[in-house]
Structures are given as structure tokens and as C-alpha cells.
Amino acid sequence: MGKLQIGNNESSYRGDPKGKKKGKQKWMTEEILNLMEEKRCAKGNKEKYEQIHKKVQEKCIMSTENWINEKGNEVEQQRKHAPQTMYRNIEEITGKRTFLSTGCIKAMNGDIIIDKKKS
């Protein structure tokens, strides 16, 4: 492992190596992110802010619909040939994620039936 250097002027975190912004949502485009940045800069001017805000909302709706349609087409194509990838895409569209269990089983009244630590 490398050593940690203190006093170095370069930041250890550089973000995306290509310098592109990355949205929180998978369907966000570079255009939407640029509009959002422009909206942040226009906070003082209410009319311009509201105009840009409407554009951002419209672009987000269109982008979301396009992304869901593309994923839906992928799911249809993968239905017979790659079922595991199909289920992964379905989870990505619906936003459902599997979580790790806590390691214990509780009864309806809250009493611990099986504790992982005691086993």
C-alpha cells in the first residue's frame, strides 16, 4: 500500500477522471446537470430561476421516460436469453434493493428467537 503524504497540494480525490459531472440518478444527462448549475447561479433573479426550473423539470420527465423505456426494451429482449440480467434491470428500474439481514430472528411481539451472536 502507498503512504499517505501530508502537505501535498494535490487533492487525493479527483472525482470523475474525465472531468464530467455525474448525476445522482442514472437517467440524468449532462444537459440536465448544466441546467441545474445554471439554476443555482440564477437564485437571485426569480423570473430567470423559475424559467430554468421549468426547463429542468421538463427535461427530467423526458429523460426519465426515455430511460425507463430503454430499460423496458432491454428487459423484453433479455426475457428468454438472460433472465438474471433481466431481473437485475427490473430491480434497477423499480429501485428495490436487497438488504443484509441483521442476524437475528424476532417474533411478532419483538422477542428474539434466534440470535446470530449466540449461535
TATA-V108285 format. One record per pair of residues at least 6 apart in sequence whose ideal C-beta (glycine too) atoms are under 8 Angstrom apart, sorted by the first residue. I is the first residue (numbers start at 1). GAP is how many residues later the second one is. If there is no record, write none. Layout:
I;GAP
I;GAP
This chain:
15;7
16;6
20;10
21;9
21;12
21;13
21;16
23;6
23;9
23;10
25;39
26;41
26;66
27;36
27;37
27;39
27;40
27;41
28;32
28;35
29;30
29;34
31;28
32;24
32;27
32;28
32;31
35;17
35;20
35;21
35;24
36;20
38;14
39;10
39;13
39;14
39;17
42;6
42;7
42;10
43;6
68;25
71;18
71;21
71;22
72;21
74;12
74;15
75;11
75;14
75;15
75;18
78;7
78;8
78;11
79;7
91;6
102;14
103;12
103;13
103;14
104;8
104;9
104;10
104;11
104;12
104;13
105;7
105;8
105;9
106;6
106;7
107;6
